[in-house]
Amino acid sequence: MYLLSRVLCALGRLGMEKGYIPEPRWDPFPVLTALVWGLVLWLFEYHRATLQPSLQSSMTYLYEDSNVWHDVSDFLVFNKRRPAK
């Protein structure tokens, strides 16, 4: 995602330098990143299987596993409990 947004912004700058597109009045990068993250959140919520497995696990950790609090070790170490033996 990071590289895609940077490449798109670079292509936009190139297009402005060549005169193909007009120069925007404001920086479009924050809007582009907000749209990309919005799409990621939507896909995670409604079409999780379409996301890359590492992105799925990161999003699961951030938005589901981090909602559960056991004790201070969750904050300091890792907040996903291992199954009891």
The first five atom37 places (N, CA, C, CB, O) and aatype in JSON, in Angstrom:
{
  "aatype": [12, 18, 10, 10, 15, 1, 19, 10, 4, 0, 10, 7, 1, 10, 7, 12, 6, 11, 7, 18, 9, 14, 6, 14, 1, 17, 3, 14, 13, 14, 19, 10, 16, 0, 10, 19, 17, 7, 10, 19, 10, 17, 10, 13, 6, 18, 8, 1, 0, 16, 10, 5, 14, 15, 10, 5, 15, 15, 12, 16, 18, 10, 18, 6, 3, 15, 2, 19, 17, 8, 3, 19, 15, 3, 13, 10, 19, 13, 2, 11, 1, 1, 14, 0, 11],
  "atom_mask": [
    [1, 1, 1, 1, 1],
    [1, 1, 1, 1, 1],
    [1, 1, 1, 1, 1],
    [1, 1, 1, 1, 1],
    [1, 1, 1, 1, 1],
    [1, 1, 1, 1, 1],
    [1, 1, 1, 1, 1],
    [1, 1, 1, 1, 1],
    [1, 1, 1, 1, 1],
    [1, 1, 1, 1, 1],
    [1, 1, 1, 1, 1],
    [1, 1, 1, 0, 1],
    [1, 1, 1, 1, 1],
    [1, 1, 1, 1, 1],
    [1, 1, 1, 0, 1],
    [1, 1, 1, 1, 1],
    [1, 1, 1, 1, 1],
    [1, 1, 1, 1, 1],
    [1, 1, 1, 0, 1],
    [1, 1, 1, 1, 1],
    [1, 1, 1, 1, 1],
    [1, 1, 1, 1, 1],
    [1, 1, 1, 1, 1],
    [1, 1, 1, 1, 1],
    [1, 1, 1, 1, 1],
    [1, 1, 1, 1, 1],
    [1, 1, 1, 1, 1],
    [1, 1, 1, 1, 1],
    [1, 1, 1, 1, 1],
    [1, 1, 1, 1, 1],
    [1, 1, 1, 1, 1],
    [1, 1, 1, 1, 1],
    [1, 1, 1, 1, 1],
    [1, 1, 1, 1, 1],
    [1, 1, 1, 1, 1],
    [1, 1, 1, 1, 1],
    [1, 1, 1, 1, 1],
    [1, 1, 1, 0, 1],
    [1, 1, 1, 1, 1],
    [1, 1, 1, 1, 1],
    [1, 1, 1, 1, 1],
    [1, 1, 1, 1, 1],
    [1, 1, 1, 1, 1],
    [1, 1, 1, 1, 1],
    [1, 1, 1, 1, 1],
    [1, 1, 1, 1, 1],
    [1, 1, 1, 1, 1],
    [1, 1, 1, 1, 1],
    [1, 1, 1, 1, 1],
    [1, 1, 1, 1, 1],
    [1, 1, 1, 1, 1],
    [1, 1, 1, 1, 1],
    [1, 1, 1, 1, 1],
    [1, 1, 1, 1, 1],
    [1, 1, 1, 1, 1],
    [1, 1, 1, 1, 1],
    [1, 1, 1, 1, 1],
    [1, 1, 1, 1, 1],
    [1, 1, 1, 1, 1],
    [1, 1, 1, 1, 1],
    [1, 1, 1, 1, 1],
    [1, 1, 1, 1, 1],
    [1, 1, 1, 1, 1],
    [1, 1, 1, 1, 1],
    [1, 1, 1, 1, 1],
    [1, 1, 1, 1, 1],
    [1, 1, 1, 1, 1],
    [1, 1, 1, 1, 1],
    [1, 1, 1, 1, 1],
    [1, 1, 1, 1, 1],
    [1, 1, 1, 1, 1],
    [1, 1, 1, 1, 1],
    [1, 1, 1, 1, 1],
    [1, 1, 1, 1, 1],
    [1, 1, 1, 1, 1],
    [1, 1, 1, 1, 1],
    [1, 1, 1, 1, 1],
    [1, 1, 1, 1, 1],
    [1, 1, 1, 1, 1],
    [1, 1, 1, 1, 1],
    [1, 1, 1, 1, 1],
    [1, 1, 1, 1, 1],
    [1, 1, 1, 1, 1],
    [1, 1, 1, 1, 1],
    [1, 1, 1, 1, 1]
  ],
  "atom_positions": [
    [[0.83, -1.19, 0.0], [0.0, 0.0, 0.0], [0.87, 1.24, 0.0], [-0.94, 0.0, 1.2], [0.6, 2.21, -0.72]],
    [[1.92, 1.21, 0.82], [2.78, 2.38, 0.91], [3.41, 2.69, -0.44], [3.87, 2.15, 1.96], [3.39, 3.84, -0.89]],
    [[3.96, 1.67, -1.08], [4.62, 1.91, -2.37], [3.64, 2.31, -3.45], [5.39, 0.68, -2.8], [3.93, 3.17, -4.28]],
    [[2.48, 1.69, -3.46], [1.48, 2.04, -4.46], [1.1, 3.52, -4.34], [0.24, 1.15, -4.32], [1.03, 4.22, -5.35]],
    [[0.85, 3.97, -3.14], [0.46, 5.37, -2.98], [1.59, 6.31, -3.36], [0.02, 5.64, -1.53], [1.34, 7.37, -3.95]],
    [[2.82, 5.95, -3.03], [3.96, 6.79, -3.42], [4.17, 6.82, -4.93], [5.24, 6.29, -2.74], [4.48, 7.87, -5.49]],
    [[4.0, 5.67, -5.57], [4.15, 5.62, -7.03], [3.06, 6.44, -7.7], [4.11, 4.16, -7.53], [3.34, 7.18, -8.65]],
    [[1.82, 6.33, -7.23], [0.74, 7.12, -7.81], [0.97, 8.62, -7.64], [-0.59, 6.72, -7.18], [0.7, 9.4, -8.55]],
    [[1.47, 9.02, -6.48], [1.78, 10.44, -6.27], [2.92, 10.89, -7.18], [2.15, 10.69, -4.79], [2.89, 12.0, -7.71]],
    [[3.93, 10.03, -7.36], [5.04, 10.38, -8.26], [4.55, 10.51, -9.7], [6.15, 9.32, -8.18], [4.97, 11.41, -10.42]],
    [[3.67, 9.61, -10.12], [3.11, 9.71, -11.47], [2.28, 10.98, -11.63], [2.26, 8.48, -11.8], [2.28, 11.6, -12.69]],
    [[1.57, 11.35, -10.57], [0.81, 12.6, -10.61], [1.72, 13.81, -10.75], [0.0, 0.0, 0.0], [1.43, 14.73, -11.52]],
    [[2.83, 13.81, -10.02], [3.8, 14.92, -10.14], [4.39, 14.97, -11.54], [4.92, 14.77, -9.09], [4.56, 16.05, -12.12]],
    [[4.71, 13.8, -12.09], [5.24, 13.74, -13.44], [4.23, 14.29, -14.44], [5.62, 12.3, -13.81], [4.59, 15.04, -15.35]],
    [[2.97, 13.91, -14.27], [1.92, 14.43, -15.13], [1.79, 15.95, -15.04], [0.0, 0.0, 0.0], [1.52, 16.61, -16.04]],
    [[1.97, 16.5, -13.84], [1.93, 17.96, -13.68], [3.13, 18.62, -14.36], [1.9, 18.34, -12.19], [2.98, 19.65, -15.02]],
    [[4.32, 18.02, -14.2], [5.52, 18.58, -14.82], [5.4, 18.6, -16.34], [6.75, 17.79, -14.41], [5.85, 19.54, -17.0]],
    [[4.81, 17.56, -16.9], [4.66, 17.46, -18.36], [3.46, 18.25, -18.87], [4.52, 16.0, -18.77], [3.31, 18.41, -20.08]],
    [[2.62, 18.75, -17.97], [1.47, 19.54, -18.37], [0.24, 18.72, -18.73], [0.0, 0.0, 0.0], [-0.71, 19.25, -19.28]],
    [[0.25, 17.42, -18.42], [-0.9, 16.57, -18.73], [-2.06, 16.78, -17.76], [-0.49, 15.12, -18.71], [-3.23, 16.67, -18.14]],
    [[-1.75, 17.08, -16.51], [-2.79, 17.32, -15.51], [-2.5, 18.64, -14.79], [-2.88, 16.14, -14.49], [-1.33, 19.0, -14.62]],
    [[-3.54, 19.36, -14.38], [-3.31, 20.63, -13.68], [-2.81, 20.39, -12.25], [-4.61, 21.47, -13.65], [-3.06, 19.34, -11.66]],
    [[-2.11, 21.36, -11.72], [-1.6, 21.26, -10.34], [-2.77, 21.42, -9.36], [-0.5, 22.34, -10.08], [-3.54, 22.37, -9.47]],
    [[-2.89, 20.5, -8.41], [-4.0, 20.6, -7.45], [-3.78, 21.76, -6.47], [-4.16, 19.28, -6.67], [-2.66, 22.21, -6.26]],
    [[-4.87, 22.23, -5.88], [-4.8, 23.33, -4.9], [-4.37, 22.84, -3.53], [-6.14, 24.03, -4.79], [-3.95, 23.64, -2.69]],
    [[-4.47, 21.53, -3.29], [-4.11, 20.93, -2.01], [-3.39, 19.62, -2.26], [-5.35, 20.71, -1.13], [-3.44, 19.08, -3.37]],
    [[-2.72, 19.11, -1.24], [-1.95, 17.87, -1.35], [-2.9, 16.68, -1.43], [-0.99, 17.71, -0.15], [-3.66, 16.45, -0.49]],
    [[-2.89, 15.91, -2.52], [-3.82, 14.78, -2.66], [-3.39, 13.53, -1.88], [-3.97, 14.43, -4.11], [-4.18, 12.6, -1.76]],
    [[-2.16, 13.47, -1.36], [-1.68, 12.26, -0.71], [-2.53, 11.84, 0.5], [-0.24, 12.46, -0.27], [-2.86, 10.66, 0.6]],
    [[-2.91, 12.75, 1.4], [-3.77, 12.32, 2.53], [-5.11, 11.74, 2.07], [-4.02, 13.48, 3.47], [-5.63, 10.82, 2.69]],
    [[-5.67, 12.28, 1.01], [-6.94, 11.76, 0.5], [-6.74, 10.35, -0.07], [-7.53, 12.71, -0.59], [-7.56, 9.46, 0.16]],
    [[-5.66, 10.16, -0.81], [-5.37, 8.85, -1.38], [-5.17, 7.81, -0.28], [-4.14, 8.92, -2.27], [-5.7, 6.71, -0.37]],
    [[-4.4, 8.14, 0.74], [-4.16, 7.18, 1.81], [-5.45, 6.89, 2.59], [-3.08, 7.7, 2.76], [-5.67, 5.76, 3.01]],
    [[-6.28, 7.9, 2.78], [-7.56, 7.67, 3.46], [-8.45, 6.74, 2.65], [-8.28, 9.01, 3.72], [-9.12, 5.87, 3.21]],
    [[-8.47, 6.9, 1.34], [-9.27, 6.01, 0.49], [-8.74, 4.58, 0.53], [-9.28, 6.53, -0.95], [-9.52, 3.63, 0.59]],
    [[-7.41, 4.43, 0.49], [-6.82, 3.09, 0.52], [-7.14, 2.41, 1.85], [-5.28, 3.16, 0.32], [-7.54, 1.25, 1.86]],
    [[-6.97, 3.13, 2.98], [-7.28, 2.52, 4.28], [-8.77, 2.24, 4.42], [-6.81, 3.42, 5.41], [-9.17, 1.25, 5.03]],
    [[-9.6, 3.12, 3.87], [-11.03, 2.86, 3.89], [-11.38, 1.58, 3.15], [0.0, 0.0, 0.0], [-12.21, 0.8, 3.61]],
    [[-10.74, 1.37, 2.0], [-10.96, 0.13, 1.25], [-10.47, -1.09, 2.02], [-10.27, 0.2, -0.1], [-11.13, -2.13, 2.02]],
    [[-9.32, -0.97, 2.66], [-8.8, -2.08, 3.46], [-9.77, -2.42, 4.59], [-7.41, -1.74, 4.04], [-10.06, -3.59, 4.82]],
    [[-10.27, -1.42, 5.29], [-11.2, -1.66, 6.39], [-12.5, -2.29, 5.89], [-11.5, -0.36, 7.13], [-13.04, -3.19, 6.53]],
    [[-12.99, -1.82, 4.75], [-14.21, -2.38, 4.18], [-13.99, -3.84, 3.78], [-14.67, -1.56, 2.96], [-14.81, -4.71, 4.08]],
    [[-12.87, -4.1, 3.1], [-12.57, -5.48, 2.71], [-12.4, -6.37, 3.93], [-11.31, -5.53, 1.85], [-12.86, -7.51, 3.94]],
    [[-11.74, -5.87, 4.96], [-11.55, -6.66, 6.18], [-12.89, -6.99, 6.84], [-10.66, -5.9, 7.17], [-13.08, -8.1, 7.34]],
    [[-13.79, -6.05, 6.82], [-15.08, -6.26, 7.48], [-16.0, -7.19, 6.68], [-15.77, -4.92, 7.7], [-16.67, -8.04, 7.27]],
    [[-16.04, -7.04, 5.36], [-17.04, -7.75, 4.57], [-16.49, -8.82, 3.63], [-17.79, -6.76, 3.76], [-17.23, -9.71, 3.22]],
    [[-15.2, -8.75, 3.29], [-14.62, -9.72, 2.35], [-13.21, -10.08, 2.8], [-14.59, -9.14, 0.91], [-12.25, -9.96, 2.04]],
    [[-13.09, -10.52, 4.02], [-11.79, -10.78, 4.64], [-10.93, -11.75, 3.85], [-11.99, -11.31, 6.04], [-9.71, -11.58, 3.78]],
    [[-11.52, -12.76, 3.26], [-10.76, -13.79, 2.55], [-10.03, -13.25, 1.32], [-11.68, -14.92, 2.14], [-9.11, -13.89, 0.82]],
    [[-10.43, -12.08, 0.84], [-9.78, -11.52, -0.35], [-8.47, -10.82, -0.01], [-10.72, -10.54, -1.03], [-7.67, -10.55, -0.91]],
    [[-8.24, -10.52, 1.25], [-7.01, -9.84, 1.65], [-5.85, -10.82, 1.75], [-7.2, -9.12, 2.99], [-6.04, -12.01, 2.0]],
    [[-4.65, -10.31, 1.54], [-3.45, -11.12, 1.69], [-3.41, -11.66, 3.13], [-2.17, -10.29, 1.36], [-3.77, -10.94, 4.05]],
    [[-2.97, -12.91, 3.33], [-2.98, -13.5, 4.67], [-2.24, -12.69, 5.74], [-2.37, -14.87, 4.6], [-2.71, -12.6, 6.88]],
    [[-1.11, -12.1, 5.41], [-0.39, -11.32, 6.42], [-1.17, -10.05, 6.79], [1.0, -10.94, 5.9], [-1.14, -9.63, 7.95]],
    [[-1.86, -9.44, 5.82], [-2.68, -8.28, 6.12], [-3.9, -8.7, 6.95], [-3.13, -7.57, 4.83], [-4.31, -7.98, 7.86]],
    [[-4.47, -9.86, 6.64], [-5.58, -10.38, 7.45], [-5.16, -10.54, 8.91], [-6.07, -11.73, 6.89], [-5.87, -10.12, 9.81]],
    [[-4.01, -11.17, 9.13], [-3.58, -11.41, 10.51], [-3.24, -10.11, 11.22], [-2.37, -12.35, 10.54], [-3.52, -9.97, 12.41]],
    [[-2.65, -9.15, 10.52], [-2.36, -7.85, 11.15], [-3.64, -7.13, 11.53], [-1.53, -6.98, 10.21], [-3.75, -6.57, 12.62]],
    [[-4.61, -7.14, 10.63], [-5.88, -6.46, 10.9], [-6.64, -7.17, 12.02], [-6.74, -6.4, 9.62], [-7.26, -6.52, 12.86]],
    [[-6.59, -8.5, 12.04], [-7.23, -9.25, 13.12], [-6.6, -8.9, 14.46], [-7.12, -10.77, 12.86], [-7.3, -8.68, 15.44]],
    [[-5.29, -8.83, 14.49], [-4.58, -8.47, 15.72], [-4.97, -7.06, 16.17], [-3.05, -8.56, 15.52], [-5.24, -6.83, 17.34]],
    [[-4.98, -6.12, 15.23], [-5.27, -4.73, 15.59], [-6.72, -4.49, 15.98], [-4.91, -3.83, 14.44], [-6.99, -3.77, 16.94]],
    [[-7.66, -5.08, 15.25], [-9.07, -4.72, 15.43], [-9.9, -5.73, 16.19], [-9.68, -4.51, 14.12], [-11.03, -5.43, 16.57]],
    [[-9.37, -6.93, 16.44], [-10.14, -7.9, 17.21], [-9.4, -8.36, 18.46], [-10.47, -9.1, 16.34], [-9.94, -8.27, 19.56]],
    [[-8.17, -8.85, 18.29], [-7.42, -9.37, 19.44], [-7.1, -8.28, 20.46], [-6.14, -10.02, 18.97], [-7.06, -8.55, 21.66]],
    [[-6.88, -7.06, 20.0], [-6.53, -5.99, 20.92], [-7.72, -5.48, 21.73], [-5.91, -4.84, 20.16], [-7.54, -4.66, 22.63]],
    [[-8.92, -5.93, 21.43], [-10.1, -5.53, 22.19], [-10.27, -6.34, 23.47], [-11.34, -5.69, 21.34], [-11.11, -6.01, 24.31]],
    [[-9.47, -7.39, 23.64], [-9.57, -8.25, 24.81], [-8.42, -7.92, 25.76], [-9.55, -9.76, 24.41], [-7.26, -7.89, 25.36]],
    [[-8.76, -7.68, 27.03], [-7.76, -7.32, 28.02], [-7.78, -8.35, 29.15], [-8.02, -5.9, 28.57], [-8.82, -8.6, 29.76]],
    [[-6.62, -8.96, 29.42], [-6.52, -9.93, 30.5], [-5.81, -9.34, 31.71], [-5.8, -11.17, 30.02], [-6.33, -9.38, 32.83]],
    [[-4.61, -8.81, 31.49], [-3.83, -8.17, 32.56], [-2.76, -7.29, 31.89], [-3.18, -9.25, 33.52], [-2.78, -7.1, 30.68]],
    [[-1.84, -6.78, 32.69], [-0.85, -5.84, 32.17], [0.09, -6.49, 31.16], [-0.03, -5.25, 33.32], [0.68, -5.79, 30.34]],
    [[0.24, -7.82, 31.18], [1.11, -8.48, 30.21], [0.56, -8.34, 28.79], [1.27, -9.96, 30.57], [1.32, -8.39, 27.82]],
    [[-0.75, -8.17, 28.65], [-1.32, -7.93, 27.33], [-0.74, -6.67, 26.71], [-2.85, -7.83, 27.4], [-0.47, -6.62, 25.51]],
    [[-0.55, -5.66, 27.51], [-0.04, -4.39, 27.03], [1.47, -4.44, 26.81], [-0.38, -3.28, 28.02], [1.97, -3.84, 25.86]],
    [[2.17, -5.13, 27.67], [3.63, -5.14, 27.61], [4.22, -6.2, 26.69], [4.18, -5.33, 28.98], [5.28, -5.98, 26.1]],
    [[3.56, -7.33, 26.55], [4.15, -8.44, 25.8], [3.37, -8.69, 24.51], [4.18, -9.71, 26.67], [3.79, -8.28, 23.43]],
    [[2.26, -9.37, 24.64], [1.47, -9.78, 23.47], [0.06, -10.05, 23.96], [2.1, -11.04, 22.75], [-0.11, -10.78, 24.93]],
    [[-0.93, -9.49, 23.32], [-2.27, -9.57, 23.89], [-3.11, -10.73, 23.38], [-2.99, -8.31, 23.62], [-4.33, -10.72, 23.55]],
    [[-2.5, -11.73, 22.78], [-3.28, -12.89, 22.37], [-2.86, -14.08, 23.23], [-3.08, -13.19, 20.84], [-1.7, -14.5, 23.19]],
    [[-3.79, -14.61, 23.98], [-3.51, -15.73, 24.87], [-3.33, -17.01, 24.07], [-4.64, -15.9, 25.89], [-4.03, -17.25, 23.09]],
    [[-2.38, -17.82, 24.5], [-2.2, -19.13, 23.9], [-3.18, -20.09, 24.58], [-0.72, -19.62, 24.05], [-3.47, -19.95, 25.76]],
    [[-3.69, -21.06, 23.83], [-4.65, -22.01, 24.43], [-4.02, -22.75, 25.61], [-5.14, -23.02, 23.36], [-2.83, -23.06, 25.6]],
    [[-4.82, -23.04, 26.61], [-4.34, -23.78, 27.78], [-3.98, -25.19, 27.39], [-5.4, -23.79, 28.91], [-4.63, -25.8, 26.53]],
    [[-2.94, -25.71, 28.02], [-2.48, -27.08, 27.71], [-3.23, -28.11, 28.52], [-0.97, -27.22, 27.97], [-2.98, -29.3, 28.39]]
  ]
}
